[in-house]
Amino acid sequence: MSIQTGRTAILVPMTEADYPVWRERGIKAYAEDKAQSGYSLENAQKLSEESYTTSLPKGVNTPDNYIFTILNASEQPVGALWFAAKEDYGKKTAFIYDIEINLAERGKGLGKATMLALEAEIKKLGINRIGLHVFAFNKTAHALYASLGYKSTDITMEKII
């Protein structure tokens, strides 16, 4: 699947061989984000490991979960994307759990190209809604999603006293 946006992002199903490295990198990154959001590093690590274990009990073969390697126009790996197809009370949604563009490739339009490629991918599943969570500190992601038409649906706030 290739969508032109100035950049090209090609989504290919992740192989079982690539899964363990992606999983470990994802657990570490999610734990770091949770720690930046106020969890202790120890608790953030535990929460992150439990989240991946619970959400992906069969790895790349977990039903209704789709994990892709993102390739650029030269078909070089530049990141990964994970979403799950969910249905709650008749509302079908593709929920993005992880999208990561390699640090050296950021700022080149690949995030936007990936999100547009994802739209085409979920249409094949008969889904017309995409949901995601973005950490409050991630202003770059907020800007990207807003530029693509995403709207806030819930806002969780916290105050430490």
Backbone torsions as a table, in degrees:
resi	resn	phi	psi	omega
1	MET	NA	123.9	-178.5
2	SER	-133.0	127.6	179.0
3	ILE	-122.2	128.8	180.0
4	GLN	-84.7	127.9	176.4
5	THR	-144.1	31.4	-171.0
6	GLY	91.8	-31.0	174.0
7	ARG	-129.9	160.8	177.5
8	THR	-118.3	136.6	173.4
9	ALA	-124.3	126.6	178.6
10	ILE	-112.2	125.6	179.7
11	LEU	-99.4	121.2	176.4
12	VAL	-124.3	137.4	179.8
13	PRO	-54.1	135.0	179.8
14	MET	-67.9	141.9	177.7
15	THR	-83.3	157.8	176.0
16	GLU	-61.8	-31.7	179.8
17	ALA	-66.7	-34.7	-179.4
18	ASP	-82.9	-18.5	-173.6
19	TYR	-59.0	-49.1	-176.4
20	PRO	-58.4	-40.5	179.8
21	VAL	-67.5	-44.1	178.1
22	TRP	-60.3	-45.5	-178.0
23	ARG	-59.9	-48.5	-179.4
24	GLU	-63.1	-41.8	178.2
25	ARG	-64.5	-40.7	179.2
26	GLY	-65.0	-43.3	177.9
27	ILE	-60.1	-44.9	-179.2
28	LYS	-63.7	-45.9	-178.2
29	ALA	-65.6	-42.0	179.9
30	TYR	-65.6	-40.7	177.7
31	ALA	-62.4	-41.7	178.6
32	GLU	-62.9	-41.6	178.0
33	ASP	-65.1	-42.7	178.6
34	LYS	-64.0	-39.3	177.8
35	ALA	-64.3	-40.1	178.2
36	GLN	-65.9	-23.4	179.1
37	SER	-88.2	-0.4	173.6
38	GLY	121.9	-5.6	176.7
39	TYR	-80.2	152.6	171.0
40	SER	-66.8	153.0	-178.9
41	LEU	-59.8	-38.7	179.2
42	GLU	-62.6	-47.9	179.8
43	ASN	-69.3	-35.8	177.7
44	ALA	-63.1	-42.2	178.6
45	GLN	-63.2	-45.0	179.8
46	LYS	-62.4	-47.0	179.3
47	LEU	-60.1	-43.4	-178.8
48	SER	-63.7	-47.3	178.9
49	GLU	-60.9	-43.9	179.1
50	GLU	-63.5	-38.9	-179.6
51	SER	-61.8	-47.7	179.5
52	TYR	-66.9	-40.6	-179.3
53	THR	-64.8	-43.8	-179.4
54	THR	-70.6	-42.9	-175.2
55	SER	-76.2	-28.7	-176.1
56	LEU	-127.6	60.4	-176.2
57	PRO	-63.7	-23.4	179.5
58	LYS	-114.4	24.4	177.8
59	GLY	58.1	-135.6	-179.0
60	VAL	-65.1	-13.8	-179.6
61	ASN	-98.6	13.1	178.0
62	THR	-69.2	124.2	-178.8
63	PRO	-55.5	142.8	176.2
64	ASP	64.7	13.8	174.8
65	ASN	-117.1	138.5	-174.9
66	TYR	-129.7	118.8	-179.0
67	ILE	-119.5	124.4	-176.7
68	PHE	-120.6	148.2	164.2
69	THR	-91.0	134.5	178.4
70	ILE	-94.7	125.8	177.2
71	LEU	-110.3	148.2	173.8
72	ASN	-86.5	-175.0	-177.6
73	ALA	-60.7	-26.2	177.7
74	SER	-87.3	7.4	-179.9
75	GLU	61.3	33.8	174.2
76	GLN	-98.5	138.6	178.3
77	PRO	-64.0	130.8	-179.7
78	VAL	-129.2	2.0	179.5
79	GLY	166.5	-165.9	-178.3
80	ALA	-148.6	156.4	-179.7
81	LEU	-141.2	135.0	177.3
82	TRP	-132.2	126.0	172.1
83	PHE	-138.2	160.9	177.2
84	ALA	-122.9	142.1	173.8
85	ALA	-87.8	123.1	-176.3
86	LYS	-129.0	154.7	171.8
87	GLU	-136.8	120.1	178.2
88	ASP	-123.8	116.5	177.0
89	TYR	52.2	43.9	176.2
90	GLY	83.1	0.7	-179.8
91	LYS	-102.4	108.4	179.2
92	LYS	-85.3	129.5	-176.6
93	THR	-139.5	142.4	167.1
94	ALA	-96.5	114.5	-178.3
95	PHE	-102.7	120.7	179.8
96	ILE	-80.3	121.9	176.2
97	TYR	-95.2	-31.8	-177.2
98	ASP	-154.6	132.7	169.1
99	ILE	-139.0	126.7	-176.1
100	GLU	-139.9	123.3	172.6
101	ILE	-104.9	131.5	179.7
102	ASN	-52.0	140.6	-175.5
103	LEU	-49.7	-45.2	-177.3
104	ALA	-67.4	-16.8	-177.2
105	GLU	-102.1	-3.7	-177.6
106	ARG	-71.0	152.2	178.8
107	GLY	81.0	11.2	-177.5
108	LYS	-112.0	8.8	179.3
109	GLY	90.0	2.9	-177.9
110	LEU	-73.6	-29.0	176.4
111	GLY	-63.4	-47.7	178.7
112	LYS	-63.5	-44.8	179.5
113	ALA	-61.6	-38.2	178.5
114	THR	-64.9	-44.6	-179.9
115	MET	-63.0	-37.5	177.8
116	LEU	-71.3	-37.6	175.2
117	ALA	-63.7	-37.3	177.2
118	LEU	-61.3	-41.6	179.0
119	GLU	-56.3	-43.9	178.6
120	ALA	-65.3	-37.9	-179.0
121	GLU	-65.2	-44.0	-177.3
122	ILE	-73.1	-26.4	176.2
123	LYS	-61.3	-33.5	177.2
124	LYS	-62.3	-26.1	-179.2
125	LEU	-90.1	1.6	-178.9
126	GLY	75.4	25.5	-179.3
127	ILE	-110.3	138.4	179.9
128	ASN	-124.6	20.6	-178.3
129	ARG	-139.8	135.9	176.6
130	ILE	-121.6	132.0	175.2
131	GLY	-120.0	158.7	178.5
132	LEU	-162.2	164.9	172.3
133	HIS	-115.4	138.9	175.1
134	VAL	-132.2	134.1	178.8
135	PHE	-66.9	143.2	-176.9
136	ALA	-58.6	-33.0	-177.7
137	PHE	-75.9	-11.6	-175.3
138	ASN	-90.2	74.9	-176.5
139	LYS	-64.4	-32.8	178.8
140	THR	-63.2	-44.9	178.7
141	ALA	-65.7	-41.2	177.1
142	HIS	-54.7	-48.5	-178.0
143	ALA	-62.5	-42.9	178.7
144	LEU	-60.1	-51.3	-176.4
145	TYR	-64.5	-40.0	177.8
146	ALA	-62.7	-39.4	180.0
147	SER	-65.7	-21.8	179.5
148	LEU	-96.0	3.3	175.9
149	GLY	96.6	8.3	178.0
150	TYR	-73.2	141.7	179.5
151	LYS	-120.3	145.8	174.7
152	SER	-68.6	134.5	177.6
153	THR	-113.2	-26.9	177.6
154	ASP	-145.6	144.9	175.0
155	ILE	-132.0	122.4	177.3
156	THR	-100.8	130.8	-179.5
157	MET	-122.9	156.1	-177.2
158	GLU	-147.3	146.4	174.8
159	LYS	-133.0	130.9	177.0
160	ILE	-95.3	127.3	-179.6
161	ILE	-122.2	NA	NA
